[in-house]
Amino acid sequence: MAKSKTPAVRHLRYEVVNSPEANVETSHYVDIARDLSAINRRMMPQDRMYYISKITVVSSNTIAGITHENATPIPGSTVWTQNAGFISVGVAPTSWAVINAVKKGRELYMKSLKDAMSSVEMKKGRYNHFKIRGLHAAAPSPTYLVPLDNGGNQLELGGAAAWRYSNFISPDGTTSVDSYTAHILGGHVGSGPGAYTSVGLVESYGNTRSTVNSSAPTPIQDTDDPLANLMDDGTVVDERLAEATFNDDNPPYDLNEYPGSAGNMSRPLVVQHGTLGSDGRVTLGGFAALHGLIEFEVKSPVPNDTYSILVELKEGSFKGIAAEAL
């Protein structure tokens, strides 16, 4: 007998309002795990890789290609064609470095709680797990969008206490407690030890991890050595040895700045983008969202234009959702 599928709501609808000034880009954020937990009345931990099937965007006002005629007091008129609206979708890169940075942050957070509880008979909160507050340093603690139904009613989330983002609590070399949340990309937020408000996980991972040397030892140092050229019957062996040993001896990446750190692509990676077509809509393909955190960047030729964004998650084996453990 085939195993029955776990029922789950996989569609989340959001609305974003564009800038009051035409063609000015604005940013908006979504925490998929929080919203899936609330709408399904079932804990969906944030510390997983969530897979999006597609995103559909519909504008309330933008229809590309419309020709406008602007009558003026002067004889004649100005004719112009309206541009299409635009949306891009950004997430944390799914590279080994970024994923390991997030896992290291989770490990240290859980270790700190375990250390504090080692001498007392207390239990962690039932739904306690590692939750990252922000996607990047430019918005370390954003206001996340809330899903809507077809009547525009917001999903009830249960209050801030129902989804509390993880706080790192450390003396950090000072005489007082230093408490801060975490974001994935970009540098630390705050003036220094004792004054951090959010810590960049990729930045911290790069700062505390050993790296390779700028140049590994070359296998041959002297290409003109007589024994190295013993079989040279065309006076080219030394040049070939130089080609083989002296070139391409440095890593093909920056040694100090990991992609996703403060100095190297510190903003989300664009995984989908598009312009709204002549019917005022666009459909975007699927992607993976680390910790379920997504950034939408939108702009419209119409001030205060409203975009309805429908996010469809892939069906999967984790409580009906495609969400892999890290």
TITI-133067 format. One record per residue (C-alpha): x, y, z. Coordinates in steps of 0.2 Angstrom, whole numbers, padded with zeros to 4 digits, always signed. Example, Ala and Ser with C-alpha at 12.3 -4.5 7.8 and 13.67 -1.06 7.14 Angstrom:
# TITI-133067
+0062-0022+0039+0068-0005+0036
//
This chain:
# TITI-133067
+0000+0000+0000+0007+0017-0005+0011+0029+0009-0001+0043+0010+0006+0061+0008+0007+0073+0022-0005+0087+0020+0002+0104+0020-0001+0122+0014+0012+0125+0001+0006+0142-0006+0010+0158+0003+0003+0175-0004+0011+0191+0000+0008+0209-0005+0022+0223-0007+0019+0241-0010+0031+0250-0022+0040+0266-0018+0029+0282-0018+0041+0288-0032+0040+0279-0048+0055+0268-0054+0063+0268-0037+0068+0251-0030+0063+0245-0013+0067+0229-0003+0055+0217+0006+0059+0201+0015+0051+0184+0019+0054+0171+0032+0046+0155+0024+0049+0144+0039+0040+0156+0051+0025+0157+0039+0024+0139+0035+0024+0135+0054+0010+0147+0057-0001+0142+0042+0001+0123+0045+0000+0124+0064+0016+0113+0064+0034+0118+0068+0044+0120+0052+0062+0123+0059+0071+0138+0050+0087+0129+0050+0084+0119+0034+0085+0122+0015+0068+0126+0008+0064+0123-0010+0053+0135-0020+0044+0128-0035+0039+0145-0043+0034+0162-0039+0019+0172-0048+0019+0191-0047+0004+0201-0052+0003+0220-0052-0012+0230-0047-0008+0244-0059+0007+0241-0070+0004+0235-0088+0019+0237-0099+0017+0245-0116+0002+0256-0113+0004+0272-0123-0001+0288-0113-0005+0305-0120-0002+0320-0109-0011+0335-0115-0002+0351-0111-0007+0370-0111+0004+0371-0126-0004+0365-0143+0001+0347-0146+0004+0333-0133+0017+0322-0125+0016+0303-0130+0026+0290-0120+0025+0272-0117+0025+0265-0099+0039+0254-0094+0036+0237-0086+0038+0234-0068+0053+0224-0061+0056+0211-0048+0071+0201-0042+0073+0187-0029+0088+0186-0019+0094+0172-0006+0110+0167+0002+0122+0158-0009+0121+0139-0007+0140+0137-0007+0149+0125+0005+0157+0141+0014+0140+0149+0017+0131+0133+0022+0146+0129+0034+0145+0146+0041+0127+0144+0045+0130+0127+0053+0145+0134+0063+0133+0148+0070+0120+0135+0075+0133+0124+0083+0140+0138+0093+0123+0144+0098+0117+0127+0104+0133+0124+0113+0131+0140+0123+0114+0135+0128+0120+0117+0133+0134+0125+0143+0122+0136+0153+0111+0121+0157+0124+0109+0161+0123+0112+0180+0104+0115+0182+0089+0103+0180+0080+0113+0167+0074+0109+0149+0075+0120+0133+0059+0127+0126+0049+0114+0116+0051+0123+0100+0068+0130+0103+0080+0130+0087+0092+0141+0078+0084+0155+0069+0093+0168+0060+0086+0186+0061+0091+0193+0044+0098+0189+0027+0112+0202+0026+0120+0216+0036+0111+0230+0026+0094+0224+0034+0100+0213+0049+0082+0214+0057+0069+0217+0044+0051+0218+0046+0045+0202+0037+0030+0201+0026+0015+0192+0032+0004+0180+0021-0013+0185+0016-0029+0176+0011-0039+0180-0004-0048+0194+0006-0032+0202+0011-0033+0196+0029-0016+0193+0037-0011+0176+0044-0011+0176+0064+0007+0172+0069+0005+0171+0088+0015+0186+0092+0034+0189+0093+0036+0176+0107+0030+0162+0096+0044+0165+0084+0059+0172+0093+0075+0174+0084+0091+0167+0092+0101+0178+0103+0119+0175+0106+0124+0180+0124+0142+0182+0128+0153+0193+0139+0164+0195+0123+0179+0201+0132+0169+0215+0142+0162+0216+0159+0144+0216+0153+0133+0204+0143+0134+0206+0125+0118+0200+0116+0116+0200+0098+0107+0191+0084+0114+0184+0068+0113+0188+0049+0120+0177+0035+0129+0189+0023+0140+0205+0026+0150+0211+0040+0145+0213+0059+0133+0227+0064+0139+0237+0079+0154+0247+0084+0163+0232+0092+0164+0220+0107+0151+0225+0119+0141+0234+0106+0137+0222+0092+0118+0220+0088+0120+0207+0074+0134+0196+0068+0138+0191+0050+0140+0172+0050+0150+0171+0034+0161+0186+0040+0164+0177+0057+0167+0160+0048+0180+0168+0037+0188+0177+0051+0191+0161+0061+0195+0148+0049+0212+0144+0042+0215+0146+0024+0228+0141+0011+0245+0149+0007+0245+0162-0007+0257+0151-0016+0261+0132-0013+0279+0126-0016+0282+0123-0034+0289+0105-0039+0303+0112-0049+0312+0128-0044+0325+0129-0058+0319+0125-0076+0337+0127-0083+0344+0114-0072+0354+0102-0084+0346+0086-0078+0329+0094-0080+0334+0097-0098+0342+0080-0101+0329+0075-0114+0327+0092-0122+0331+0090-0140+0321+0105-0146+0326+0118-0132+0308+0119-0126+0308+0108-0110+0312+0122-0099+0298+0133-0106+0286+0119-0104+0292+0116-0086+0289+0134-0082+0272+0133-0090+0268+0118-0079+0275+0123-0063+0276+0142-0061+0259+0146-0068+0242+0143-0060+0250+0140-0043+0238+0152-0033+0220+0148-0028+0207+0154-0040+0198+0164-0027+0201+0178-0014+0211+0171+0001+0204+0182+0014+0187+0187+0009+0174+0173+0007+0159+0176-0005+0146+0183+0007+0158+0192+0019+0159+0211+0021+0171+0213+0007+0165+0201-0006+0147+0200-0012+0139+0205+0004+0121+0205-0003+0110+0191-0008+0113+0182-0024+0099+0185-0037+0092+0168-0042+0076+0174-0051+0071+0191-0059+0059+0197-0072+0049+0211-0079+0030+0211-0078+0023+0208-0096+0009+0216-0105-0004+0208-0094+0005+0215-0078+0011+0198-0072+0027+0187-0072+0030+0169-0067+0048+0165-0060+0056+0148-0058+0061+0138-0043+0076+0139-0032+0083+0134-0015+0082+0146+0000+0094+0144+0014+0085+0145+0031+0069+0150+0021+0075+0168+0020+0071+0178+0004+0073+0196-0002+0061+0204-0015+0068+0219-0024+0054+0228-0034+0051+0244-0043+0036+0250-0054+0033+0265-0066+0017+0268-0055+0020+0276-0038+0013+0265-0024+0010+0251-0036+0005+0235-0026+0012+0218-0031+0004+0202-0026+0017+0188-0024+0012+0170-0024+0026+0159-0017+0023+0140-0021+0034+0128-0011+0039+0111-0018+0030+0096-0011+0042+0085-0001+0044+0072+0012+0047+0084+0027+0029+0087+0034+0023+0088+0016+0037+0101+0011+0053+0100+0001+0065+0105+0015+0082+0097+0018+0091+0097+0034+0108+0106+0034
//
